[in-house]
């Protein structure tokens, strides 16, 4: 698998990991994730869902520290699902 394929697979694993730690209603509003250096960026379907994800971020940071210590920060951005 090429570098782009590996990156896509890594993002998918992170998204599945994240969604497994959120309530189903909130997990369904995650449109994607991105990894930038020590930051995990969570993409939310709307600003309202983004706020709810931000409230969940402290608990996620704790779990990240245990399972994905490469991430020191969690950021939430709005990126509606396309298509």
mmCIF file of the N, C-alpha and C atoms, coordinates in Angstrom:
data_MODEL
# 
_entry.id   MODEL 
# 
loop_
_atom_site.group_PDB 
_atom_site.id 
_atom_site.type_symbol 
_atom_site.label_atom_id 
_atom_site.label_alt_id 
_atom_site.label_comp_id 
_atom_site.label_asym_id 
_atom_site.label_entity_id 
_atom_site.label_seq_id 
_atom_site.pdbx_PDB_ins_code 
_atom_site.Cartn_x 
_atom_site.Cartn_y 
_atom_site.Cartn_z 
_atom_site.occupancy 
_atom_site.B_iso_or_equiv 
_atom_site.pdbx_formal_charge 
_atom_site.auth_seq_id 
_atom_site.auth_comp_id 
_atom_site.auth_asym_id 
_atom_site.auth_atom_id 
_atom_site.pdbx_PDB_model_num 
ATOM 1   N N  . UNK A 1 1  ? 0.852   -1.172 0.000  1.00 0.00 ? 1  UNK A N  1 
ATOM 2   C CA . UNK A 1 1  ? 0.000   0.000  0.000  1.00 0.00 ? 1  UNK A CA 1 
ATOM 3   C C  . UNK A 1 1  ? 0.896   1.233  0.000  1.00 0.00 ? 1  UNK A C  1 
ATOM 4   N N  . UNK A 1 2  ? 0.548   2.215  -0.793 1.00 0.00 ? 2  UNK A N  1 
ATOM 5   C CA . UNK A 1 2  ? 1.326   3.446  -0.875 1.00 0.00 ? 2  UNK A CA 1 
ATOM 6   C C  . UNK A 1 2  ? 1.138   4.324  0.339  1.00 0.00 ? 2  UNK A C  1 
ATOM 7   N N  . UNK A 1 3  ? 1.924   5.384  0.392  1.00 0.00 ? 3  UNK A N  1 
ATOM 8   C CA . UNK A 1 3  ? 1.881   6.303  1.531  1.00 0.00 ? 3  UNK A CA 1 
ATOM 9   C C  . UNK A 1 3  ? 0.488   6.899  1.742  1.00 0.00 ? 3  UNK A C  1 
ATOM 10  N N  . UNK A 1 4  ? -0.174  7.311  0.669  1.00 0.00 ? 4  UNK A N  1 
ATOM 11  C CA . UNK A 1 4  ? -1.522  7.881  0.801  1.00 0.00 ? 4  UNK A CA 1 
ATOM 12  C C  . UNK A 1 4  ? -2.508  6.851  1.328  1.00 0.00 ? 4  UNK A C  1 
ATOM 13  N N  . UNK A 1 5  ? -2.378  5.627  0.865  1.00 0.00 ? 5  UNK A N  1 
ATOM 14  C CA . UNK A 1 5  ? -3.246  4.559  1.344  1.00 0.00 ? 5  UNK A CA 1 
ATOM 15  C C  . UNK A 1 5  ? -3.030  4.280  2.817  1.00 0.00 ? 5  UNK A C  1 
ATOM 16  N N  . UNK A 1 6  ? -1.776  4.315  3.252  1.00 0.00 ? 6  UNK A N  1 
ATOM 17  C CA . UNK A 1 6  ? -1.462  4.107  4.666  1.00 0.00 ? 6  UNK A CA 1 
ATOM 18  C C  . UNK A 1 6  ? -2.034  5.229  5.521  1.00 0.00 ? 6  UNK A C  1 
ATOM 19  N N  . UNK A 1 7  ? -1.924  6.468  5.047  1.00 0.00 ? 7  UNK A N  1 
ATOM 20  C CA . UNK A 1 7  ? -2.472  7.605  5.782  1.00 0.00 ? 7  UNK A CA 1 
ATOM 21  C C  . UNK A 1 7  ? -3.989  7.499  5.896  1.00 0.00 ? 7  UNK A C  1 
ATOM 22  N N  . UNK A 1 8  ? -4.645  7.121  4.815  1.00 0.00 ? 8  UNK A N  1 
ATOM 23  C CA . UNK A 1 8  ? -6.102  6.964  4.836  1.00 0.00 ? 8  UNK A CA 1 
ATOM 24  C C  . UNK A 1 8  ? -6.503  5.859  5.804  1.00 0.00 ? 8  UNK A C  1 
ATOM 25  N N  . UNK A 1 9  ? -5.779  4.758  5.807  1.00 0.00 ? 9  UNK A N  1 
ATOM 26  C CA . UNK A 1 9  ? -6.078  3.653  6.720  1.00 0.00 ? 9  UNK A CA 1 
ATOM 27  C C  . UNK A 1 9  ? -5.863  4.086  8.173  1.00 0.00 ? 9  UNK A C  1 
ATOM 28  N N  . UNK A 1 10 ? -4.824  4.866  8.430  1.00 0.00 ? 10 UNK A N  1 
ATOM 29  C CA . UNK A 1 10 ? -4.562  5.364  9.780  1.00 0.00 ? 10 UNK A CA 1 
ATOM 30  C C  . UNK A 1 10 ? -5.687  6.280  10.246 1.00 0.00 ? 10 UNK A C  1 
ATOM 31  N N  . UNK A 1 11 ? -6.129  7.186  9.368  1.00 0.00 ? 11 UNK A N  1 
ATOM 32  C CA . UNK A 1 11 ? -7.253  8.075  9.710  1.00 0.00 ? 11 UNK A CA 1 
ATOM 33  C C  . UNK A 1 11 ? -8.519  7.270  10.001 1.00 0.00 ? 11 UNK A C  1 
ATOM 34  N N  . UNK A 1 12 ? -8.760  6.236  9.207  1.00 0.00 ? 12 UNK A N  1 
ATOM 35  C CA . UNK A 1 12 ? -9.952  5.413  9.420  1.00 0.00 ? 12 UNK A CA 1 
ATOM 36  C C  . UNK A 1 12 ? -9.880  4.700  10.770 1.00 0.00 ? 12 UNK A C  1 
ATOM 37  N N  . UNK A 1 13 ? -8.703  4.176  11.116 1.00 0.00 ? 13 UNK A N  1 
ATOM 38  C CA . UNK A 1 13 ? -8.548  3.512  12.428 1.00 0.00 ? 13 UNK A CA 1 
ATOM 39  C C  . UNK A 1 13 ? -8.760  4.505  13.558 1.00 0.00 ? 13 UNK A C  1 
ATOM 40  N N  . UNK A 1 14 ? -8.223  5.724  13.432 1.00 0.00 ? 14 UNK A N  1 
ATOM 41  C CA . UNK A 1 14 ? -8.424  6.748  14.457 1.00 0.00 ? 14 UNK A CA 1 
ATOM 42  C C  . UNK A 1 14 ? -9.895  7.119  14.580 1.00 0.00 ? 14 UNK A C  1 
ATOM 43  N N  . UNK A 1 15 ? -10.565 7.247  13.444 1.00 0.00 ? 15 UNK A N  1 
ATOM 44  C CA . UNK A 1 15 ? -11.994 7.594  13.473 1.00 0.00 ? 15 UNK A CA 1 
ATOM 45  C C  . UNK A 1 15 ? -12.796 6.503  14.163 1.00 0.00 ? 15 UNK A C  1 
ATOM 46  N N  . UNK A 1 16 ? -12.523 5.254  13.839 1.00 0.00 ? 16 UNK A N  1 
ATOM 47  C CA . UNK A 1 16 ? -13.225 4.145  14.482 1.00 0.00 ? 16 UNK A CA 1 
ATOM 48  C C  . UNK A 1 16 ? -12.931 4.105  15.977 1.00 0.00 ? 16 UNK A C  1 
ATOM 49  N N  . UNK A 1 17 ? -11.672 4.343  16.352 1.00 0.00 ? 17 UNK A N  1 
ATOM 50  C CA . UNK A 1 17 ? -11.305 4.383  17.762 1.00 0.00 ? 17 UNK A CA 1 
ATOM 51  C C  . UNK A 1 17 ? -12.101 5.474  18.475 1.00 0.00 ? 17 UNK A C  1 
ATOM 52  N N  . UNK A 1 18 ? -12.124 6.664  17.881 1.00 0.00 ? 18 UNK A N  1 
ATOM 53  C CA . UNK A 1 18 ? -12.830 7.803  18.456 1.00 0.00 ? 18 UNK A CA 1 
ATOM 54  C C  . UNK A 1 18 ? -14.320 7.514  18.591 1.00 0.00 ? 18 UNK A C  1 
ATOM 55  N N  . UNK A 1 19 ? -14.928 7.037  17.507 1.00 0.00 ? 19 UNK A N  1 
ATOM 56  C CA . UNK A 1 19 ? -16.364 6.786  17.531 1.00 0.00 ? 19 UNK A CA 1 
ATOM 57  C C  . UNK A 1 19 ? -16.727 5.701  18.547 1.00 0.00 ? 19 UNK A C  1 
ATOM 58  N N  . UNK A 1 20 ? -15.816 4.788  18.813 1.00 0.00 ? 20 UNK A N  1 
ATOM 59  C CA . UNK A 1 20 ? -16.066 3.758  19.814 1.00 0.00 ? 20 UNK A CA 1 
ATOM 60  C C  . UNK A 1 20 ? -16.062 4.278  21.236 1.00 0.00 ? 20 UNK A C  1 
ATOM 61  N N  . UNK A 1 21 ? -15.574 5.490  21.451 1.00 0.00 ? 21 UNK A N  1 
ATOM 62  C CA . UNK A 1 21 ? -15.508 6.079  22.779 1.00 0.00 ? 21 UNK A CA 1 
ATOM 63  C C  . UNK A 1 21 ? -16.526 7.197  22.997 1.00 0.00 ? 21 UNK A C  1 
ATOM 64  N N  . UNK A 1 22 ? -17.379 7.403  22.023 1.00 0.00 ? 22 UNK A N  1 
ATOM 65  C CA . UNK A 1 22 ? -18.412 8.438  22.109 1.00 0.00 ? 22 UNK A CA 1 
ATOM 66  C C  . UNK A 1 22 ? -19.794 7.797  22.141 1.00 0.00 ? 22 UNK A C  1 
ATOM 67  N N  . UNK A 1 23 ? -20.773 8.485  22.734 1.00 0.00 ? 23 UNK A N  1 
ATOM 68  C CA . UNK A 1 23 ? -22.152 8.016  22.618 1.00 0.00 ? 23 UNK A CA 1 
ATOM 69  C C  . UNK A 1 23 ? -22.539 7.931  21.137 1.00 0.00 ? 23 UNK A C  1 
ATOM 70  N N  . UNK A 1 24 ? -23.383 6.981  20.788 1.00 0.00 ? 24 UNK A N  1 
ATOM 71  C CA . UNK A 1 24 ? -23.732 6.724  19.383 1.00 0.00 ? 24 UNK A CA 1 
ATOM 72  C C  . UNK A 1 24 ? -24.229 7.977  18.671 1.00 0.00 ? 24 UNK A C  1 
ATOM 73  N N  . UNK A 1 25 ? -25.065 8.768  19.332 1.00 0.00 ? 25 UNK A N  1 
ATOM 74  C CA . UNK A 1 25 ? -25.618 9.973  18.713 1.00 0.00 ? 25 UNK A CA 1 
ATOM 75  C C  . UNK A 1 25 ? -24.502 10.961 18.347 1.00 0.00 ? 25 UNK A C  1 
ATOM 76  N N  . UNK A 1 26 ? -23.516 11.082 19.216 1.00 0.00 ? 26 UNK A N  1 
ATOM 77  C CA . UNK A 1 26 ? -22.404 11.990 18.972 1.00 0.00 ? 26 UNK A CA 1 
ATOM 78  C C  . UNK A 1 26 ? -21.414 11.400 17.971 1.00 0.00 ? 26 UNK A C  1 
ATOM 79  N N  . UNK A 1 27 ? -21.153 10.116 18.076 1.00 0.00 ? 27 UNK A N  1 
ATOM 80  C CA . UNK A 1 27 ? -20.234 9.446  17.154 1.00 0.00 ? 27 UNK A CA 1 
ATOM 81  C C  . UNK A 1 27 ? -20.701 9.578  15.709 1.00 0.00 ? 27 UNK A C  1 
ATOM 82  N N  . UNK A 1 28 ? -22.009 9.554  15.496 1.00 0.00 ? 28 UNK A N  1 
ATOM 83  C CA . UNK A 1 28 ? -22.557 9.656  14.141 1.00 0.00 ? 28 UNK A CA 1 
ATOM 84  C C  . UNK A 1 28 ? -22.298 11.021 13.513 1.00 0.00 ? 28 UNK A C  1 
ATOM 85  N N  . UNK A 1 29 ? -21.960 12.014 14.333 1.00 0.00 ? 29 UNK A N  1 
ATOM 86  C CA . UNK A 1 29 ? -21.740 13.372 13.823 1.00 0.00 ? 29 UNK A CA 1 
ATOM 87  C C  . UNK A 1 29 ? -20.273 13.666 13.521 1.00 0.00 ? 29 UNK A C  1 
ATOM 88  N N  . UNK A 1 30 ? -19.406 12.681 13.719 1.00 0.00 ? 30 UNK A N  1 
ATOM 89  C CA . UNK A 1 30 ? -17.998 12.835 13.368 1.00 0.00 ? 30 UNK A CA 1 
ATOM 90  C C  . UNK A 1 30 ? -17.855 12.546 11.881 1.00 0.00 ? 30 UNK A C  1 
ATOM 91  N N  . UNK A 1 31 ? -17.456 13.553 11.119 1.00 0.00 ? 31 UNK A N  1 
ATOM 92  C CA . UNK A 1 31 ? -17.342 13.376 9.666  1.00 0.00 ? 31 UNK A CA 1 
ATOM 93  C C  . UNK A 1 31 ? -15.945 12.959 9.242  1.00 0.00 ? 31 UNK A C  1 
ATOM 94  N N  . UNK A 1 32 ? -14.994 13.034 10.155 1.00 0.00 ? 32 UNK A N  1 
ATOM 95  C CA . UNK A 1 32 ? -13.634 12.612 9.850  1.00 0.00 ? 32 UNK A CA 1 
ATOM 96  C C  . UNK A 1 32 ? -12.686 12.999 10.957 1.00 0.00 ? 32 UNK A C  1 
ATOM 97  N N  . UNK A 1 33 ? -11.447 12.565 10.813 1.00 0.00 ? 33 UNK A N  1 
ATOM 98  C CA . UNK A 1 33 ? -10.377 12.949 11.730 1.00 0.00 ? 33 UNK A CA 1 
ATOM 99  C C  . UNK A 1 33 ? -9.126  13.218 10.900 1.00 0.00 ? 33 UNK A C  1 
ATOM 100 N N  . UNK A 1 34 ? -8.242  14.000 11.473 1.00 0.00 ? 34 UNK A N  1 
ATOM 101 C CA . UNK A 1 34 ? -6.953  14.261 10.844 1.00 0.00 ? 34 UNK A CA 1 
ATOM 102 C C  . UNK A 1 34 ? -5.908  14.297 11.942 1.00 0.00 ? 34 UNK A C  1 
ATOM 103 N N  . UNK A 1 35 ? -4.713  13.863 11.616 1.00 0.00 ? 35 UNK A N  1 
ATOM 104 C CA . UNK A 1 35 ? -3.604  13.887 12.557 1.00 0.00 ? 35 UNK A CA 1 
ATOM 105 C C  . UNK A 1 35 ? -2.562  14.854 12.041 1.00 0.00 ? 35 UNK A C  1 
ATOM 106 N N  . UNK A 1 36 ? -2.215  15.826 12.856 1.00 0.00 ? 36 UNK A N  1 
ATOM 107 C CA . UNK A 1 36 ? -1.198  16.821 12.501 1.00 0.00 ? 36 UNK A CA 1 
ATOM 108 C C  . UNK A 1 36 ? -0.209  16.893 13.654 1.00 0.00 ? 36 UNK A C  1 
ATOM 109 N N  . UNK A 1 37 ? 0.978   16.352 13.450 1.00 0.00 ? 37 UNK A N  1 
ATOM 110 C CA . UNK A 1 37 ? 2.035   16.333 14.474 1.00 0.00 ? 37 UNK A CA 1 
ATOM 111 C C  . UNK A 1 37 ? 1.475   15.751 15.766 1.00 0.00 ? 37 UNK A C  1 
ATOM 112 N N  . UNK A 1 38 ? 1.341   16.563 16.823 1.00 0.00 ? 38 UNK A N  1 
ATOM 113 C CA . UNK A 1 38 ? 0.854   16.059 18.110 1.00 0.00 ? 38 UNK A CA 1 
ATOM 114 C C  . UNK A 1 38 ? -0.620  16.382 18.349 1.00 0.00 ? 38 UNK A C  1 
ATOM 115 N N  . UNK A 1 39 ? -1.343  16.700 17.288 1.00 0.00 ? 39 UNK A N  1 
ATOM 116 C CA . UNK A 1 39 ? -2.743  17.135 17.410 1.00 0.00 ? 39 UNK A CA 1 
ATOM 117 C C  . UNK A 1 39 ? -3.680  16.198 16.658 1.00 0.00 ? 39 UNK A C  1 
ATOM 118 N N  . UNK A 1 40 ? -4.758  15.796 17.332 1.00 0.00 ? 40 UNK A N  1 
ATOM 119 C CA . UNK A 1 40 ? -5.835  15.051 16.682 1.00 0.00 ? 40 UNK A CA 1 
ATOM 120 C C  . UNK A 1 40 ? -6.953  16.039 16.401 1.00 0.00 ? 40 UNK A C  1 
ATOM 121 N N  . UNK A 1 41 ? -7.311  16.181 15.135 1.00 0.00 ? 41 UNK A N  1 
ATOM 122 C CA . UNK A 1 41 ? -8.376  17.095 14.733 1.00 0.00 ? 41 UNK A CA 1 
ATOM 123 C C  . UNK A 1 41 ? -9.613  16.258 14.440 1.00 0.00 ? 41 UNK A C  1 
ATOM 124 N N  . UNK A 1 42 ? -10.702 16.582 15.140 1.00 0.00 ? 42 UNK A N  1 
ATOM 125 C CA . UNK A 1 42 ? -11.972 15.893 14.955 1.00 0.00 ? 42 UNK A CA 1 
ATOM 126 C C  . UNK A 1 42 ? -12.867 16.796 14.117 1.00 0.00 ? 42 UNK A C  1 
ATOM 127 N N  . UNK A 1 43 ? -13.419 16.260 13.051 1.00 0.00 ? 43 UNK A N  1 
ATOM 128 C CA . UNK A 1 43 ? -14.293 17.022 12.166 1.00 0.00 ? 43 UNK A CA 1 
ATOM 129 C C  . UNK A 1 43 ? -15.743 16.701 12.500 1.00 0.00 ? 43 UNK A C  1 
ATOM 130 N N  . UNK A 1 44 ? -16.518 17.751 12.767 1.00 0.00 ? 44 UNK A N  1 
ATOM 131 C CA . UNK A 1 44 ? -17.917 17.612 13.167 1.00 0.00 ? 44 UNK A CA 1 
ATOM 132 C C  . UNK A 1 44 ? -18.847 18.036 12.035 1.00 0.00 ? 44 UNK A C  1 
ATOM 133 N N  . UNK A 1 45 ? -20.036 17.473 12.013 1.00 0.00 ? 45 UNK A N  1 
ATOM 134 C CA . UNK A 1 45 ? -20.995 17.733 10.934 1.00 0.00 ? 45 UNK A CA 1 
ATOM 135 C C  . UNK A 1 45 ? -21.603 19.134 10.966 1.00 0.00 ? 45 UNK A C  1 
ATOM 136 N N  . UNK A 1 46 ? -21.596 19.786 12.136 1.00 0.00 ? 46 UNK A N  1 
ATOM 137 C CA . UNK A 1 46 ? -22.142 21.140 12.246 1.00 0.00 ? 46 UNK A CA 1 
ATOM 138 C C  . UNK A 1 46 ? -21.529 21.832 13.459 1.00 0.00 ? 46 UNK A C  1 
ATOM 139 N N  . UNK A 1 47 ? -21.747 23.129 13.552 1.00 0.00 ? 47 UNK A N  1 
ATOM 140 C CA . UNK A 1 47 ? -21.226 23.881 14.690 1.00 0.00 ? 47 UNK A CA 1 
ATOM 141 C C  . UNK A 1 47 ? -21.839 23.393 16.003 1.00 0.00 ? 47 UNK A C  1 
ATOM 142 N N  . UNK A 1 48 ? -23.133 23.087 15.981 1.00 0.00 ? 48 UNK A N  1 
ATOM 143 C CA . UNK A 1 48 ? -23.796 22.614 17.200 1.00 0.00 ? 48 UNK A CA 1 
ATOM 144 C C  . UNK A 1 48 ? -23.194 21.290 17.678 1.00 0.00 ? 48 UNK A C  1 
ATOM 145 N N  . UNK A 1 49 ? -22.958 20.367 16.759 1.00 0.00 ? 49 UNK A N  1 
ATOM 146 C CA . UNK A 1 49 ? -22.348 19.089 17.138 1.00 0.00 ? 49 UNK A CA 1 
ATOM 147 C C  . UNK A 1 49 ? -20.890 19.297 17.514 1.00 0.00 ? 49 UNK A C  1 
ATOM 148 N N  . UNK A 1 50 ? -20.247 20.268 16.903 1.00 0.00 ? 50 UNK A N  1 
ATOM 149 C CA . UNK A 1 50 ? -18.869 20.583 17.263 1.00 0.00 ? 50 UNK A CA 1 
ATOM 150 C C  . UNK A 1 50 ? -18.751 21.010 18.718 1.00 0.00 ? 50 UNK A C  1 
ATOM 151 N N  . UNK A 1 51 ? -19.710 21.792 19.188 1.00 0.00 ? 51 UNK A N  1 
ATOM 152 C CA . UNK A 1 51 ? -19.721 22.218 20.587 1.00 0.00 ? 51 UNK A CA 1 
ATOM 153 C C  . UNK A 1 51 ? -19.853 20.999 21.496 1.00 0.00 ? 51 UNK A C  1 
ATOM 154 N N  . UNK A 1 52 ? -20.741 20.102 21.149 1.00 0.00 ? 52 UNK A N  1 
ATOM 155 C CA . UNK A 1 52 ? -20.911 18.896 21.970 1.00 0.00 ? 52 UNK A CA 1 
ATOM 156 C C  . UNK A 1 52 ? -19.644 18.049 21.972 1.00 0.00 ? 52 UNK A C  1 
ATOM 157 N N  . UNK A 1 53 ? -18.969 17.979 20.841 1.00 0.00 ? 53 UNK A N  1 
ATOM 158 C CA . UNK A 1 53 ? -17.706 17.235 20.783 1.00 0.00 ? 53 UNK A CA 1 
ATOM 159 C C  . UNK A 1 53 ? -16.630 17.923 21.626 1.00 0.00 ? 53 UNK A C  1 
ATOM 160 N N  . UNK A 1 54 ? -16.639 19.252 21.644 1.00 0.00 ? 54 UNK A N  1 
ATOM 161 C CA . UNK A 1 54 ? -15.662 19.969 22.470 1.00 0.00 ? 54 UNK A CA 1 
ATOM 162 C C  . UNK A 1 54 ? -15.879 19.654 23.946 1.00 0.00 ? 54 UNK A C  1 
ATOM 163 N N  . UNK A 1 55 ? -17.132 19.514 24.364 1.00 0.00 ? 55 UNK A N  1 
ATOM 164 C CA . UNK A 1 55 ? -17.404 19.144 25.755 1.00 0.00 ? 55 UNK A CA 1 
ATOM 165 C C  . UNK A 1 55 ? -16.899 17.737 26.068 1.00 0.00 ? 55 UNK A C  1 
ATOM 166 N N  . UNK A 1 56 ? -16.861 16.868 25.077 1.00 0.00 ? 56 UNK A N  1 
ATOM 167 C CA . UNK A 1 56 ? -16.366 15.504 25.270 1.00 0.00 ? 56 UNK A CA 1 
ATOM 168 C C  . UNK A 1 56 ? -14.845 15.428 25.196 1.00 0.00 ? 56 UNK A C  1 
ATOM 169 N N  . UNK A 1 57 ? -14.198 16.467 24.696 1.00 0.00 ? 57 UNK A N  1 
ATOM 170 C CA . UNK A 1 57 ? -12.752 16.450 24.451 1.00 0.00 ? 57 UNK A CA 1 
ATOM 171 C C  . UNK A 1 57 ? -11.910 16.134 25.684 1.00 0.00 ? 57 UNK A C  1 
ATOM 172 N N  . UNK A 1 58 ? -12.209 16.660 26.882 1.00 0.00 ? 58 UNK A N  1 
ATOM 173 C CA . UNK A 1 58 ? -11.357 16.318 28.030 1.00 0.00 ? 58 UNK A CA 1 
ATOM 174 C C  . UNK A 1 58 ? -11.297 14.809 28.303 1.00 0.00 ? 58 UNK A C  1 
ATOM 175 N N  . UNK A 1 59 ? -12.418 14.133 28.212 1.00 0.00 ? 59 UNK A N  1 
ATOM 176 C CA . UNK A 1 59 ? -12.419 12.679 28.409 1.00 0.00 ? 59 UNK A CA 1 
ATOM 177 C C  . UNK A 1 59 ? -11.650 11.986 27.295 1.00 0.00 ? 59 UNK A C  1 
ATOM 178 N N  . UNK A 1 60 ? -11.776 12.507 26.089 1.00 0.00 ? 60 UNK A N  1 
ATOM 179 C CA . UNK A 1 60 ? -11.052 11.928 24.954 1.00 0.00 ? 60 UNK A CA 1 
ATOM 180 C C  . UNK A 1 60 ? -9.544  12.107 25.117 1.00 0.00 ? 60 UNK A C  1 
ATOM 181 N N  . UNK A 1 61 ? -9.125  13.265 25.637 1.00 0.00 ? 61 UNK A N  1 
ATOM 182 C CA . UNK A 1 61 ? -7.698  13.501 25.855 1.00 0.00 ? 61 UNK A CA 1 
ATOM 183 C C  . UNK A 1 61 ? -7.118  12.478 26.820 1.00 0.00 ? 61 UNK A C  1 
ATOM 184 N N  . UNK A 1 62 ? -7.879  12.161 27.849 1.00 0.00 ? 62 UNK A N  1 
ATOM 185 C CA . UNK A 1 62 ? -7.426  11.166 28.825 1.00 0.00 ? 62 UNK A CA 1 
ATOM 186 C C  . UNK A 1 62 ? -7.247  9.804  28.151 1.00 0.00 ? 62 UNK A C  1 
ATOM 187 N N  . UNK A 1 63 ? -8.220  9.382  27.359 1.00 0.00 ? 63 UNK A N  1 
ATOM 188 C CA . UNK A 1 63 ? -8.120  8.103  26.649 1.00 0.00 ? 63 UNK A CA 1 
ATOM 189 C C  . UNK A 1 63 ? -6.998  8.144  25.615 1.00 0.00 ? 63 UNK A C  1 
ATOM 190 N N  . UNK A 1 64 ? -6.843  9.277  24.945 1.00 0.00 ? 64 UNK A N  1 
ATOM 191 C CA . UNK A 1 64 ? -5.753  9.413  23.977 1.00 0.00 ? 64 UNK A CA 1 
ATOM 192 C C  . UNK A 1 64 ? -4.395  9.240  24.640 1.00 0.00 ? 64 UNK A C  1 
ATOM 193 N N  . UNK A 1 65 ? -4.254  9.825  25.823 1.00 0.00 ? 65 UNK A N  1 
ATOM 194 C CA . UNK A 1 65 ? -2.994  9.724  26.539 1.00 0.00 ? 65 UNK A CA 1 
ATOM 195 C C  . UNK A 1 65 ? -2.604  8.287  26.822 1.00 0.00 ? 65 UNK A C  1 
ATOM 196 N N  . UNK A 1 66 ? -3.597  7.446  27.070 1.00 0.00 ? 66 UNK A N  1 
ATOM 197 C CA . UNK A 1 66 ? -3.343  6.034  27.348 1.00 0.00 ? 66 UNK A CA 1 
ATOM 198 C C  . UNK A 1 66 ? -3.092  5.236  26.073 1.00 0.00 ? 66 UNK A C  1 
ATOM 199 N N  . UNK A 1 67 ? -3.895  5.469  25.041 1.00 0.00 ? 67 UNK A N  1 
ATOM 200 C CA . UNK A 1 67 ? -3.872  4.613  23.858 1.00 0.00 ? 67 UNK A CA 1 
ATOM 201 C C  . UNK A 1 67 ? -3.148  5.216  22.647 1.00 0.00 ? 67 UNK A C  1 
ATOM 202 N N  . UNK A 1 68 ? -3.086  6.524  22.586 1.00 0.00 ? 68 UNK A N  1 
ATOM 203 C CA . UNK A 1 68 ? -2.413  7.213  21.475 1.00 0.00 ? 68 UNK A CA 1 
ATOM 204 C C  . UNK A 1 68 ? -1.596  8.381  22.039 1.00 0.00 ? 68 UNK A C  1 
ATOM 205 N N  . UNK A 1 69 ? -0.515  8.075  22.751 1.00 0.00 ? 69 UNK A N  1 
ATOM 206 C CA . UNK A 1 69 ? 0.242   9.140  23.422 1.00 0.00 ? 69 UNK A CA 1 
ATOM 207 C C  . UNK A 1 69 ? 0.926   10.121 22.473 1.00 0.00 ? 69 UNK A C  1 
ATOM 208 N N  . UNK A 1 70 ? 0.914   9.824  21.186 1.00 0.00 ? 70 UNK A N  1 
ATOM 209 C CA . UNK A 1 70 ? 1.520   10.764 20.234 1.00 0.00 ? 70 UNK A CA 1 
ATOM 210 C C  . UNK A 1 70 ? 0.716   12.052 20.092 1.00 0.00 ? 70 UNK A C  1 
ATOM 211 N N  . UNK A 1 71 ? -0.528  12.053 20.574 1.00 0.00 ? 71 UNK A N  1 
ATOM 212 C CA . UNK A 1 71 ? -1.373  13.245 20.487 1.00 0.00 ? 71 UNK A CA 1 
ATOM 213 C C  . UNK A 1 71 ? -1.431  13.949 21.834 1.00 0.00 ? 71 UNK A C  1 
ATOM 214 N N  . UNK A 1 72 ? -1.008  15.202 21.857 1.00 0.00 ? 72 UNK A N  1 
ATOM 215 C CA . UNK A 1 72 ? -1.042  16.006 23.069 1.00 0.00 ? 72 UNK A CA 1 
ATOM 216 C C  . UNK A 1 72 ? -2.272  16.920 23.101 1.00 0.00 ? 72 UNK A C  1 
ATOM 217 N N  . UNK A 1 73 ? -2.877  17.137 21.925 1.00 0.00 ? 73 UNK A N  1 
ATOM 218 C CA . UNK A 1 73 ? -4.004  18.072 21.830 1.00 0.00 ? 73 UNK A CA 1 
ATOM 219 C C  . UNK A 1 73 ? -5.135  17.464 21.017 1.00 0.00 ? 73 UNK A C  1 
ATOM 220 N N  . UNK A 1 74 ? -6.343  17.908 21.349 1.00 0.00 ? 74 UNK A N  1 
ATOM 221 C CA . UNK A 1 74 ? -7.535  17.541 20.574 1.00 0.00 ? 74 UNK A CA 1 
ATOM 222 C C  . UNK A 1 74 ? -8.204  18.837 20.153 1.00 0.00 ? 74 UNK A C  1 
ATOM 223 N N  . UNK A 1 75 ? -8.465  18.967 18.858 1.00 0.00 ? 75 UNK A N  1 
ATOM 224 C CA . UNK A 1 75 ? -9.131  20.138 18.297 1.00 0.00 ? 75 UNK A CA 1 
ATOM 225 C C  . UNK A 1 75 ? -10.368 19.670 17.545 1.00 0.00 ? 75 UNK A C  1 
ATOM 226 N N  . UNK A 1 76 ? -11.439 20.453 17.641 1.00 0.00 ? 76 UNK A N  1 
ATOM 227 C CA . UNK A 1 76 ? -12.664 20.135 16.908 1.00 0.00 ? 76 UNK A CA 1 
ATOM 228 C C  . UNK A 1 76 ? -12.910 21.233 15.877 1.00 0.00 ? 76 UNK A C  1 
ATOM 229 N N  . UNK A 1 77 ? -13.181 20.830 14.654 1.00 0.00 ? 77 UNK A N  1 
ATOM 230 C CA . UNK A 1 77 ? -13.510 21.768 13.577 1.00 0.00 ? 77 UNK A CA 1 
ATOM 231 C C  . UNK A 1 77 ? -14.788 21.296 12.895 1.00 0.00 ? 77 UNK A C  1 
ATOM 232 N N  . UNK A 1 78 ? -15.455 22.217 12.244 1.00 0.00 ? 78 UNK A N  1 
ATOM 233 C CA . UNK A 1 78 ? -16.684 21.884 11.524 1.00 0.00 ? 78 UNK A CA 1 
ATOM 234 C C  . UNK A 1 78 ? -16.348 21.564 10.075 1.00 0.00 ? 78 UNK A C  1 
ATOM 235 N N  . UNK A 1 79 ? -16.819 20.415 9.621  1.00 0.00 ? 79 UNK A N  1 
ATOM 236 C CA . UNK A 1 79 ? -16.631 19.982 8.231  1.00 0.00 ? 79 UNK A CA 1 
ATOM 237 C C  . UNK A 1 79 ? -17.813 19.095 7.885  1.00 0.00 ? 79 UNK A C  1 
ATOM 238 N N  . UNK A 1 80 ? -18.908 19.668 7.377  1.00 0.00 ? 80 UNK A N  1 
ATOM 239 C CA . UNK A 1 80 ? -20.083 18.874 7.038  1.00 0.00 ? 80 UNK A CA 1 
ATOM 240 C C  . UNK A 1 80 ? -19.758 17.760 6.063  1.00 0.00 ? 80 UNK A C  1 
ATOM 241 N N  . UNK A 1 81 ? -20.478 16.674 6.214  1.00 0.00 ? 81 UNK A N  1 
ATOM 242 C CA . UNK A 1 81 ? -20.337 15.518 5.297  1.00 0.00 ? 81 UNK A CA 1 
ATOM 243 C C  . UNK A 1 81 ? -20.774 15.950 3.911  1.00 0.00 ? 81 UNK A C  1 
ATOM 244 N N  . UNK A 1 82 ? -20.017 15.579 2.906  1.00 0.00 ? 82 UNK A N  1 
ATOM 245 C CA . UNK A 1 82 ? -20.392 15.891 1.519  1.00 0.00 ? 82 UNK A CA 1 
ATOM 246 C C  . UNK A 1 82 ? -20.845 14.631 0.817  1.00 0.00 ? 82 UNK A C  1 
ATOM 247 N N  . UNK A 1 83 ? -21.660 14.813 -0.169 1.00 0.00 ? 83 UNK A N  1 
ATOM 248 C CA . UNK A 1 83 ? -22.107 13.688 -0.976 1.00 0.00 ? 83 UNK A CA 1 
ATOM 249 C C  . UNK A 1 83 ? -23.182 12.985 -0.390 1.00 0.00 ? 83 UNK A C  1 
# 
